[in-house]
Amino acid sequence: MIFINPKIDFAFKKIFGSEDSKDILISFLNALIYEEQPVIQSIEILNPYLAPRIRGIKDTYLDIKANIKDADNCDRTVIIEMQVLNVEGFEKRILYNAAKSYSTQLTSGQGYSLLNPVIALTITDFVMFTEINNVASRFILKEKDFLINYPIYDIELIFIELPKFKKQLSELRTIVDKWLYFLKEARYLSDVPEVMSTVPEIKKAFYIANQVNLTREELDDQEKSEFFIQDQRGAVTKSLKQGIEKGLQQGIEQGLEQGLQQGIEQGLQQGIEQGLQQGIEQGIEQGIQQGIQQSTVELAKKMLNLVDDQTICQVTGLSLADLEALKASNL
């Protein structure tokens, strides 16, 4: 058997959002929202899967909207969405859809007490919250400092991050585990694992996902959707690669320019320091030399007319020519 990818647009909605999939959706929601408790007694899918309506859609998501009724006959609206790509504005859209579903329940003149709670269940094929290790995370309104729940528990956002689910087939214990494994791994399986076939609704989900049971048009939509996702991921990867290469090139150019400038400044500073040092050394050396030379001349002057020229030259180190010039300057 070959199973379609449950994470791709129409496949997710066909499996969970068809009129004949209500038992599948109830099992799925009871597992992921209500910790496997049989809270949901009945369900009405507000936007059921209709193949002709969604053919050719190139979006990265299709949501399922349903009204559920619990054992106490209380109504809730649930929005279920499978999101494959982390597109811009995704987090805001989730909040917007939940708020819109909550606010548009009333018609003119109706009281706010008639508003039913809204739950937005979003399954992502990417990591959203790196600071949270859990596969599932739930968000509600709370007081900022004391974390006290808002009195009306009417809007809840639940996220399931599939990349964080790491369990293998042999590790599946709960219905939650089995549903998540189905979403993540069904496309890679060739038959229904025995451990998962014990849940009738999951077994039925595999039956719907079997390519044999799809029309040619549905298979074509599935293939186009897969290509679209791959193209989008490829575009993101390419943009990221180009951004890295451009950033690297700019970094190298800026680094060279800064390094050259710093080198010039540093070289100039070093040149000044070295020039000063050499000038000081040369000045000292010249001063010493001049001092020695002056002392020699003074000594030679004192010896004139006292001893012969040869003796003066031997004592002072002056040449005969230097001595004759000294005599001439004293005349």
C-alpha positions in Angstrom: 0.0 0.0 0.0 1.0 3.6 -0.6 -0.4 6.3 1.7 -0.7 10.0 0.8 1.0 12.5 3.1 -1.5 13.6 5.8 0.4 16.8 6.3 -0.4 18.1 2.8 -3.3 20.5 2.2 -6.3 18.5 0.8 -5.1 15.1 2.2 -5.3 16.4 5.8 -8.8 17.8 5.2 -9.9 14.7 3.3 -8.9 12.4 6.2 -10.1 14.6 9.0 -12.7 16.9 7.5 -15.0 14.7 5.3 -18.6 14.1 6.3 -17.8 10.4 6.7 -14.7 11.2 8.9 -16.6 12.5 11.9 -15.6 9.6 14.1 -11.9 10.1 13.0 -12.1 13.8 13.9 -13.7 13.1 17.3 -11.0 10.6 18.2 -8.3 12.9 17.0 -9.6 15.9 19.0 -10.4 13.9 22.1 -6.8 12.7 22.1 -5.0 16.0 21.4 -7.3 18.4 23.2 -8.9 16.4 26.0 -6.0 14.0 26.9 -7.8 11.0 25.4 -11.0 11.5 27.5 -14.3 10.9 25.6 -15.4 14.6 26.1 -16.8 15.2 22.6 -20.1 13.5 22.1 -21.1 14.9 18.7 -19.5 17.1 16.0 -20.6 19.2 13.1 -18.1 20.0 10.4 -18.8 23.5 9.2 -16.6 23.4 6.1 -16.4 19.7 5.0 -14.0 18.4 2.4 -15.3 18.8 -1.2 -12.7 17.8 -3.8 -14.1 20.0 -6.7 -14.0 23.1 -4.4 -10.3 22.8 -3.4 -8.8 21.5 -6.6 -6.0 23.7 -7.8 -5.5 25.5 -4.5 -1.9 26.3 -4.0 -2.0 27.5 -0.4 0.1 25.9 2.3 -2.8 25.2 4.7 -6.4 24.2 4.8 -8.2 24.4 8.0 -11.2 22.4 9.4 -13.8 24.3 11.3 -16.3 22.4 13.5 -18.8 22.8 16.3 -18.5 20.2 19.0 -20.8 19.3 21.8 -19.6 17.7 25.1 -21.3 15.5 27.6 -22.8 18.5 29.4 -24.3 19.6 26.1 -22.0 22.6 26.0 -21.0 23.9 22.5 -17.5 24.9 21.4 -16.0 25.9 18.1 -12.8 24.2 17.0 -10.4 25.3 14.2 -8.0 22.6 13.2 -5.1 23.5 10.9 -2.1 21.7 9.5 0.7 24.1 8.6 3.7 22.9 6.6 5.6 26.1 6.0 6.4 28.8 8.5 5.1 31.7 6.4 5.3 35.4 7.4 2.5 36.5 9.7 1.5 32.9 10.6 1.3 33.5 14.3 -0.9 36.6 13.8 -3.2 34.6 11.5 -3.8 31.9 14.0 -4.8 34.5 16.6 -6.9 36.4 14.1 -8.9 33.3 13.0 -9.6 32.4 16.6 -10.7 35.9 17.5 -12.8 36.2 14.3 -14.5 32.9 15.0 -15.3 34.1 18.5 -16.6 37.6 17.6 -18.7 36.6 14.6 -20.9 34.2 16.5 -23.4 36.9 17.4 -25.9 38.6 15.2 -27.2 42.1 15.8 -28.9 42.4 19.2 -27.7 39.1 20.7 -26.1 39.1 24.2 -22.5 38.3 24.8 -23.5 35.4 27.1 -24.4 33.4 24.0 -20.7 33.4 22.9 -19.3 29.8 22.8 -15.6 29.1 23.5 -13.2 28.8 20.6 -10.2 26.4 20.4 -7.6 26.8 17.7 -5.6 23.5 17.3 -2.6 24.0 15.0 -0.3 21.2 13.9 3.0 22.5 12.5 5.7 20.7 10.5 8.3 23.0 11.9 9.4 24.2 15.4 7.7 27.3 16.6 8.8 27.5 20.3 12.4 26.7 20.7 12.3 27.5 24.4 9.6 24.7 25.0 10.6 21.1 24.7 7.1 19.6 24.8 5.4 18.5 21.6 2.2 20.2 22.7 1.8 23.7 24.1 -1.4 25.5 25.2 -2.0 29.3 25.5 -4.8 31.1 27.3 -5.4 34.6 28.7 -3.6 35.1 32.0 -2.8 38.1 34.3 0.7 39.2 33.4 2.4 39.3 36.8 0.5 36.7 38.9 -0.4 34.3 36.0 -4.1 34.1 37.1 -6.5 32.9 34.5 -8.9 35.4 33.0 -12.4 34.7 34.4 -13.7 33.7 31.0 -11.8 30.7 29.5 -13.1 31.2 26.0 -10.1 31.4 23.6 -7.4 28.7 23.7 -4.6 28.2 21.3 -3.1 24.7 21.1 0.1 24.0 19.1 1.4 20.6 18.1 5.0 20.7 16.8 5.6 17.5 14.9 9.5 17.8 14.6 9.6 17.5 18.4 7.8 14.1 18.3 10.7 11.6 18.2 9.0 8.3 19.2 9.5 5.2 17.1 6.8 2.6 16.3 7.9 0.3 19.1 7.5 3.2 21.6 3.9 4.1 20.8 1.8 3.7 23.9 -1.0 6.3 23.9 -3.6 7.3 21.3 -1.9 10.7 21.1 1.4 8.9 20.2 -0.4 6.9 17.5 -2.1 9.9 16.0 1.1 12.0 15.9 3.0 9.0 14.4 0.3 8.7 11.8 0.7 12.4 10.8 4.4 12.3 10.7 5.2 8.8 9.3 2.1 7.5 7.3 3.5 8.4 3.9 6.6 6.3 4.6 4.7 3.1 5.6 3.6 0.3 3.3 1.0 -1.2 5.6 -0.9 -0.4 8.7 1.2 -1.2 11.8 -0.5 -3.7 14.1 0.0 -1.4 17.2 -2.0 1.3 15.4 -4.7 -0.9 13.9 -6.1 -1.5 17.4 -7.6 2.0 17.2 -10.5 1.8 14.7 -10.5 5.5 13.9 -6.7 5.4 13.0 -7.2 2.3 10.9 -10.0 4.1 9.0 -7.7 7.1 8.6 -5.1 4.8 6.9 -7.9 3.5 4.6 -8.8 7.0 3.5 -5.1 7.8 3.0 -4.5 4.8 0.8 -3.8 6.1 -2.7 -5.9 3.2 -4.1 -9.0 4.9 -2.8 -8.3 8.3 -4.3 -9.6 9.6 -7.7 -7.2 10.6 -10.4 -8.0 14.3 -9.7 -7.2 13.9 -6.0 -3.9 12.2 -6.8 -3.1 15.0 -9.2 -3.9 17.6 -6.5 -1.7 15.7 -4.0 1.2 15.6 -6.4 0.8 19.3 -7.2 0.7 20.2 -3.5 3.8 18.2 -2.8 5.6 20.0 -5.7 4.4 23.4 -4.4 5.7 22.7 -0.9 9.0 21.5 -2.2 9.3 24.6 -4.4 8.5 26.9 -1.5 11.1 25.2 0.7 13.6 25.3 -2.1 12.9 29.0 -2.6 13.4 29.6 1.2 16.6 27.6 1.1 17.9 29.4 -1.9 17.1 32.8 -0.4 18.8 31.8 2.8 21.9 30.6 0.9 22.0 33.8 -1.1 21.6 35.9 2.0 24.4 34.0 3.7 26.7 34.4 0.6 25.8 38.1 0.3 26.3 38.7 4.0 29.6 36.8 3.9 30.8 38.9 0.9 29.8 42.1 2.5 31.4 41.0 5.7 34.7 40.2 3.9 34.6 43.5 2.1 33.9 45.5 5.2 36.5 43.5 7.1 39.1 44.2 4.4 38.2 47.9 4.4 38.3 48.2 8.1 41.4 46.2 8.3 43.1 48.4 5.7 42.0 51.5 7.5 43.1 50.2 10.8 46.4 49.0 9.3 47.1 52.5 7.9 46.2 54.1 11.2 48.2 51.6 13.1 51.1 51.8 10.6 51.1 55.6 10.9 51.1 55.4 14.6 53.9 52.9 14.7 55.8 55.0 12.2 55.5 58.1 14.4 56.5 56.2 17.4 59.4 54.5 15.6 60.5 57.9 14.1 60.4 59.6 17.5 62.4 56.7 19.0 65.0 56.8 16.2 65.2 60.6 16.4 65.8 60.5 20.1 68.4 57.8 19.7 70.1 59.7 16.9 70.0 62.9 18.8 71.6 61.4 21.9 74.2 59.7 19.7 74.9 63.0 17.9 75.0 64.9 21.2 77.5 62.5 22.6 79.6 62.6 19.5 79.5 66.4 19.5 80.4 66.4 23.2 83.4 64.2 22.6 84.5 66.2 19.6 84.3 69.5 21.6 86.2 68.0 24.4 88.9 66.9 22.0 89.2 70.3 20.5 89.5 72.0 23.9 92.2 69.5 25.0 94.1 70.1 21.8 93.9 73.9 22.3 95.4 73.6 25.7 98.3 71.5 24.5 99.3 74.0 21.7 102.7 75.5 22.4 103.4 73.0 25.2 104.2 69.9 23.2 104.9 69.0 19.6 102.2 68.4 17.0 102.8 64.6 16.8 102.2 64.3 20.6 99.0 66.3 20.4 97.7 64.1 17.6 98.5 60.9 19.5 96.7 62.1 22.7 93.6 63.7 21.1 93.2 61.4 18.0 93.1 64.4 15.7 94.8 64.2 12.4 97.7 66.6 11.4 95.3 68.3 9.0 92.7 68.8 11.8 95.3 70.1 14.0 96.6 72.6 11.4 93.0 73.8 10.8 92.6 74.3 14.6 95.8 76.3 14.7 94.6 78.5 11.8 91.3 79.2 13.5 93.0 80.4 16.7 95.2 83.0 14.8 
